[in-house]
């Protein structure tokens, strides 16, 4: 597992990241909630991962992961 260590408080980092960079905070919408619950349980059972996957699918953005279950699903574009 990879962790990012910040040298400033998270609220300051978020303020800086969203104002001065290309980082965008995406909304958790009812459509994403429905899509995450409609993913097959055999595909992935972790609710947080399902929300991340559904968000990537809904927003048509690639997902950086090394999770083989996600990669082999061919549901979304993967960045390894």
VOVEXTOR-58297 format. One line per 4 residues: for each residue x negated, y, z of N, C-alpha, C, O. Coordinates in steps of 0.1 Angstrom, whole numbers, plus 5000, padded with zeros to 4 digits. Each point is the difference from the previous one (the first is absolute). Example, Ala and Ser with C-alpha at 12.3 -4.5 7.8 and 13.67 -1.06 7.14 Angstrom:
2
4868 4943 5078 5009 5012 5000 4991 5012 5000 4990 5000 5007 | 5014 5011 4986 4991 5011 5000 5008 5011 5008 4995 5011 5001
END
This chain:
80
4992 4988 5000 5008 5012 5000 4991 5012 5000 4990 5001 5006 | 5014 5009 4987 4993 5013 4999 5006 5011 5007 5013 5002 4999 | 4980 5005 5009 5005 5011 5008 4993 5013 4996 4988 4999 4997 | 5019 5012 5002 4994 5013 4997 4998 5007 5013 5010 5002 5008
4978 5003 4995 4998 5007 5012 4999 5015 4997 4992 5004 4991 | 5016 5004 5015 5000 5015 4997 4992 5007 5011 5000 4996 5012 | 4994 5015 4984 4992 5008 5010 5008 5012 5005 4995 5008 5007 | 5018 4992 4989 5009 5011 5005 5014 4993 5003 5002 4989 4997
5006 5019 5010 5013 4994 5004 5009 4998 4988 4998 5007 4990 | 5010 4982 5010 5008 4996 4989 5009 5011 4995 5001 5001 4988 | 5005 5007 5021 5009 5010 4995 4992 5011 4992 5006 5005 4990 | 4982 4998 5014 4992 5010 4992 4996 4994 4987 4999 5007 4990
4997 4980 5010 4996 4993 4988 5012 5000 4990 4998 5003 4988 | 5014 4993 5017 5011 5000 4991 5003 5014 4994 5003 5001 4988 | 4996 5009 5020 5003 5013 4995 4990 5004 4989 5003 5005 4990 | 4984 4992 5012 4990 5003 4991 5001 4992 4987 5000 5005 4989
5003 4982 5013 5000 4990 4989 5012 5004 4990 4999 4998 4988 | 5012 5005 5018 5012 5003 4991 4999 5014 4994 5007 5003 4990 | 4986 5006 5016 4999 5014 4995 4989 5001 4989 5002 5008 4991 | 4986 4986 5012 4989 5002 4991 4995 4989 4992 4990 5001 4993
5018 4988 5006 4996 4989 4992 5011 4994 4992 5011 5006 5000 | 4987 4983 4994 5011 4994 4992 5008 4990 5008 5007 4992 4994 | 4991 5007 5019 5007 4991 5008 5015 5005 5001 5002 5012 5003 | 5007 4979 4995 5014 5004 5001 5007 4990 5010 4998 4988 4999
5010 5017 5010 5007 4992 5009 5014 4997 4993 5007 5009 4996 | 4996 4978 5003 5012 4995 4993 5011 4998 5011 4997 4995 5011 | 5015 5008 4985 5011 4997 5009 5004 4986 5000 4998 4992 4991 | 5007 5004 5021 5006 4986 5001 5015 5002 4998 5007 5005 5008
4997 4990 4980 5014 5003 4996 5008 4987 5002 4995 4989 5002 | 5019 5013 4998 5008 4988 5000 4997 4990 4989 5001 4988 5002 | 4996 5017 4986 4997 4991 4989 4988 4992 5003 5000 4988 4997 | 4990 5018 5009 4988 4992 5004 5003 4990 5011 4995 4988 4999
5013 5016 5010 5005 4990 5011 5007 4988 4994 4997 4989 5004 | 5012 5014 4986 5007 4989 4994 4991 4991 4992 5001 4988 5000 | 4990 5018 4992 4991 4993 4992 4991 4991 5009 4997 4988 4996 | 4998 5018 5015 4991 4992 5009 5008 4988 5006 4994 4989 5002
5019 5013 5001 5007 4988 5005 5004 4990 4990 5003 4989 5003 | 4997 5015 4984 5004 4991 4989 4988 4992 4995 5002 4991 4992 | 4986 5012 5012 4988 4992 4996 5002 4986 5007 5004 4999 5011 | 4992 4991 4982 5001 4987 5005 4992 4998 5012 4988 5005 5001
5018 4988 5009 4992 4997 5013 4988 4992 4998 4990 5001 5007 | 5010 4991 4982 4989 4991 4997 4988 5009 4995 4989 4996 5000 | 5015 5015 4994 4990 5009 4995 4991 5006 5011 4988 4999 5000 | 5019 5008 5010 4993 5006 5011 5009 5002 5011 5011 5006 4998
4986 4990 5014 5009 5001 5011 4998 5012 5009 5008 5004 5008 | 4980 5003 4991 4997 5012 5008 5008 5012 4996 4999 5004 4989 | 5010 5001 5020 5009 5011 4996 4992 5013 4995 5004 5006 4991 | 4985 4997 5016 4992 5011 4996 4994 4999 4986 5001 5009 4992
4994 4979 5005 4995 4997 4987 5011 5001 4989 4997 5004 4989 | 5014 4991 5015 5012 5000 4990 5003 5014 4997 5004 5004 4988 | 4996 5005 5022 5003 5014 4998 4989 5007 4991 5004 5008 4991 | 4984 4989 5012 4989 5005 4991 5001 4995 4986 4999 5008 4991
5004 4980 5007 5002 4994 4987 5012 5006 4992 4998 5004 4989 | 5013 4997 5018 5012 5006 4994 4997 5015 4997 5005 5005 4989 | 4988 5002 5019 4997 5014 4997 4991 5001 4988 5002 5009 4991 | 4988 4982 5007 4992 5000 4988 5008 4997 4988 4998 5006 4989
5011 4984 5012 5008 4997 4988 5009 5011 4996 5001 5004 4989 | 5006 5002 5021 5010 5010 4997 4993 5013 4994 5006 5006 4991 | 4982 4997 5014 4993 5012 4995 4991 4997 4988 4992 5009 4996 | 5007 4978 5000 4992 4996 4989 4985 5004 5002 4994 5006 4991
5001 4991 5021 4986 5003 5003 4993 4987 5003 5006 4991 5006 | 4981 5008 4990 4993 4988 5003 4997 4999 5015 4999 5010 5007 | 4999 4977 4998 4997 4998 5014 4986 4994 5001 4997 4990 4993 | 4995 5015 5016 4987 4995 5003 5002 4989 5011 5003 5003 5011
4994 4985 4985 5001 4989 5010 4992 4988 4995 4996 4998 4989 | 5001 4993 5021 4993 4988 4997 5009 4988 5005 4996 4989 5001 | 5017 5014 5002 5009 4990 5005 5005 4992 4988 5006 5005 4990 | 4990 4982 5010 5002 4991 4989 5015 4998 4997 5004 4998 4988
5005 5003 5022 5014 4998 4998 5005 5012 4991 5009 4998 4992 | 4986 5014 5011 5005 5012 4993 4994 4999 4986 5007 5003 4990 | 4980 4994 5009 4994 5000 4986 5006 4990 4991 5003 5002 4989 | 5000 4986 5016 5006 4989 4992 5014 5002 4997 5006 4993 4991
5001 5017 5015 5014 5002 4997 5003 5006 4987 5010 4998 4994 | 4980 5010 5001 5001 5007 4987 5012 5010 5001 5006 5003 4989 | 4998 5002 5022 5011 5009 5002 4995 5015 4998 5009 5008 4997 | 4978 4994 5004 4995 5014 4999 4986 5000 4996 4993 4990 5000
5002 5022 4996 4986 5001 4996 4991 5000 5012 5003 5006 5010 | 4987 4986 4989 4991 4999 5012 4986 5005 4997 4995 4999 4989 | 4999 5008 5021 4986 5005 4999 4993 4991 5010 5003 5000 5012 | 4987 4993 4983 4992 4992 5009 4988 5007 5005 4992 4995 5008
END
